[in-house]
Amino acid sequence: MLPLLDSGQTLVAGNVTEAWSGEVAGMTPRFVVEEYTVSAFAEPREPLVKLTHVIYALHAFSLVTGIIGAATIVGAFLTGWPSILAVILNYAKRSEVRGTWLESHFRWQIRTFWFGLLWVMLCALFIIATLGIGLLIAWLPLSLVGLWFIYRIARGWLRLLERKPMYV
């Protein structure tokens, strides 16, 4: 039977096999341990799960605004008030979800925002460096960033509905 773990503890377990250094009787066996790690997550409080749904909804609202509005998906996601509010909520509540499976969702949401901003800034630098000529091809990576935003929010929200942590 495995011991019960508190939040944040790691259980290291493994298969122990005996390995003999020879065939002579009476020799002391060496023990070989194959290790693997099992992480235990504490169950989050239900209001924090609901808050995480709200944060995904805020990001999704920004994406929909970019799809049906005059703004682009990328522009609405990075500069729209719903996504900015969502990232602020992520940072404000991050300490409350630490040690739970929701922590991975918060990390997923925060990284989605900041890595998206990084890619947009790199595209903008490319456009500036090429004196505007890069605008002719910059729409392709910006479109990919928009699709990446949609994927990240949809994938994260589906994992949240399954009550599973995100891989990050």
N, C-alpha and C positions, 0 to 999 in steps of 0.2 A: 504494500500500500504506500502511495506517495504522501509526503507530508503536505499539510495545508500551507499556503504561502500568503504573505501579506502583500499589499500593493508594492510593486517595484522590485520584488525579490526575484532572483533567478535560480532555477533548479538545475543543477548539473547532474546528469545521470548517465549511465552507460552500461554496456555489456562488459562483464569482466570474464576474461578467458585465461586459462593457465597456459603458459608456454614453457617448455622444458629446454634447458640449455644442452641437454644430452640424454642418452638413453640409460645412464647409470642409475641404478636404484639408490634412493636415499638423497638425491640432489634436491636442492630447494627450488621450487618453481618461481618463475618471474610472473608477475601479473600484468597483463596488457589491458588497458582500459580504452575503449572506443567511446569518446565523449560526444554528447550532443546537448544542446541547450533548449530548454523549454521556458518560455516567458509566461508569466501569469499577469493578467490584467484584472484590475478591480472593476466591478460593475459600476458604471456611472449613474449618478442620480438622474431621474427622468426629466427634470427641467433642463438639464444640460443637453440631453438628447434632443429635446424639442428646440432648444436654442440652435443646435447644429443644423436642424432642418430649416430653421428660419434663415440661417447664414447661407445655406445652399440656395434657398428661395430668393434671397437678395441678389446673389450672383446670377441666378437664372433670369431674374427680372432684368438685370442689366444686359444679359445676352439677348433676350427677346426684344428689348428696346433697340439694340443695335441691329437686329435682323429686320424689324418692321419699321423702324424710324429712319430718320435722315442720317443718323450717325452710323459708323461702321461697328461691327461686332467688337473689334479690338478697342476702338475709341470709347464705346459705351461701357465696356468692361473695366477699363483702366481709369476712366475719368468720371463715370457715372456715380452719383451719390449712393446708390444701393451697394455697389461693390466696395466703395471706400468705407461705408458704414460697416459692411461685413468684415473687412480686414481689421477695422478698429475693434469690433466685438471679438474677433479671434484673439487679438493681443490682450484685450481686457480680461477675458475669461480663460486664457490659456493655463494659468496656474491652477484653476479649479478642475481642469480635466486631466492634469498630469497624473500618470499612473493608470489611466483608464484607456480603453480602446478608442475613445473619442480623441485622445491626444494625437493619434495618427491622422484623423480627419482634419483637425485644426492645422497640423503641419502641412497636409496636402493642400488645403485652401490657401494658406499663407504663401506657400511655394508657387502655387498656380499664379497668384497675383504678381509676385516679385519676379519670377522667371519670365512671365509674359512681358512685364515692363522692360526687363533686360533685352529681350528680343526686339521689342519695338524701338528701344533706344539704339540698338545696333543697326537696325534698318534706317533710322533717321540719320545716324552718322554716315552710313553708306550714301544716302541721298545727298547730304551736305558735301561729302568728300568728292562726289562725282559732279558737283555743281548742278544738281537737279536732274541730270541725265539718268541717274539710278532710279528715279521715280518710275521709269518705264518698266523696270523689272522688280522693284520693291513691292509691288502689289502681290506678287506670288508668295514671298515669305510672310507678309502680313496676313494674307488669306489663310495660310497654314497655321499661323498663331491663332487666328479666330477659330478655326476648326479644332485646334488643340484645346482652347478654352472650353468649347462646347463638350469635347470628350472628357476633360478633367472634371467638370461640374457634373455631368451626367453619370460618369463612372463612380465618383465619390458619393453622390446622392443614392445611387443604387446599392452601394456597399453599406451605407448608413441604414437604408431600409431593411437590409439583411442583418443589421446589428453586428457587422463585422468590421475589424480594423482595416485601414488602408495600408497597402504596402507603399513605402515611401523611399 
